[in-house]
Amino acid sequence: MTTSADRPVPELVRRALANAEADGFTHSCEPGVGRLLAALAATKPTGRLAESGTGHGVGAAWLCSGMTADASLVTVERDSLRAEVARALFSGDERVRVLTADWTALRELGPFDLFFCDGGGKRDDPDGVVGLLAPGGILVLDDFAPATTWPPRYGDGVDDLRMHYLTHPLLVATEVRVTDTMAVVVGVRSAR
Ligand SMILES: C[S@@+](CC[C@H](N)C(=O)[O-])C[C@H]1O[C@@H](n2cnc3c(N)ncnc32)[C@H](O)[C@@H]1O
């Protein structure tokens, strides 16, 4: 039987994964998340895309595989060595900028049409994260366990962080299960 795990992965993603493996970095996004990122990136011709937490550039490579030739991506990573490796990976692609910086550097560069918030911001400044979105802009948050209850739970209590995004007054948001064990939250900033 053929499964989605057999589906080919873009060359740039494979190179990013190889760099991550060589460095022992295990926090790159899963292919299911990456394919979602690519599809969402494709909905934003001329779009301004952003990512917090470049890691080794796996998520950014997926975004690149979907974004149009006239779109742009800025991704920020506070670890200088990781940022350097990712910068080299994207050196041939003028659409992409890799900054060595805290995620808050994105405040000077927004608003964004798509924001993959994957390193900084998600927990420490949820409203600031939403504030980076242009009207119609899409927010993607990784690394949730699929919810089996409403409200979703985390440990012994309600998952307040997930609830914050899912019920945010400026977002139309939902949870998308990408594997048996992983879900992402996708929110679109309303024009209100
Ligand atoms: C989950 S990994 C990112 C994986 C990457 N987005 C991908 O899809 O392959 C999180 C990364 O965020 C970086 N990071 C954590 N806090 C940060 C912050 N405040 N500003 C910028 N980067 C941060 C970490 O150094 C780490 O490389």
The ligand as an ORCA input file, in Angstrom:
! r2SCAN-3c Opt
* xyz 0 1
  C      10.507     24.284     16.295
  S      12.050     24.948     15.827
  C      11.703     25.662     14.260
  C      11.530     24.673     13.167
  C      11.293     25.304     11.809
  N      10.297     26.350     11.853
  C      10.867     24.253     10.820
  O       9.692     24.264     10.411
  O      11.696     23.416     10.454
  C      12.131     26.420     16.820
  C      13.279     27.363     16.474
  O      12.919     28.639     16.992
  C      14.065     29.269     17.484
  N      13.603     30.270     18.447
  C      13.119     30.046     19.697
  N      12.749     31.203     20.271
  C      13.000     32.181     19.360
  C      12.822     33.595     19.380
  N      12.347     34.213     20.458
  N      13.165     34.294     18.292
  C      13.690     33.663     17.194
  N      13.873     32.321     17.126
  C      13.539     31.590     18.194
  C      14.881     28.140     18.069
  O      16.242     28.499     18.155
  C      14.616     27.013     17.099
  O      15.608     26.951     16.097
*
